[in-house]
Amino acid sequence: MLRKLIAPAALAALAATTLAAPAQAQVTRIKSNPNALILDGVKVAAGTDLYFLSGQLASPLDPAKGMSTNPDDFGDTKTQTISALNKIKAQLESQGYSIKDVIKLTLFLAADPKTGKMDFAGANAGFKEFFGSASNPDTVARSTFQVANLVAPQFLIEIEAIAAKKK
């Protein structure tokens, strides 16, 4: 008799616990080459909040100078990449996300006026300070495009981001 009462009670408790638990969002990072800098792709399961960030540009090295059209006031591609990613990080945190929630980046690179070509190595060097690092071993799916120009001549990189986290 006691078994007949305990079994349904246990099942009811298990069902209530299961129903009360929040949906488990899941991000699967797909990387066929363990040494690759970026992922092959990312799967995002149902029950996940996505946050799409608009393109971010670098801030001036000296904010007291204000906005300038001189590329030297913004640094090289690596410096601008770090600046843009710091802005993305701050925007994410203001919405309850972290840099570890980023699943996709799109980089738009313009030619450095000093070299006449895009600095892909500089962009990767800045990227490595945020992804695939000791503080954030995860990396992201990423696309990189060379563009003729960005919104103003002082900018060498613009970065868009998509982040995902549990609801």
Secondary structure, 3 states (H helix, E strand, C coil): CHHHHHHHHHHHHHHHHHHHCCCCCCEEEECCCCCCCCCCEEEECCCEEEEEEEEECCCCCCHHHCCCCCHHHCCCHHHHHHHHHHHHHHHHHHCCCCHHHEEEEEEEECCECCCCECCHHHHHHHHCCCCCCCCCCCCCEEEEEECCCCCCCCCCEEEEEEEEEEC
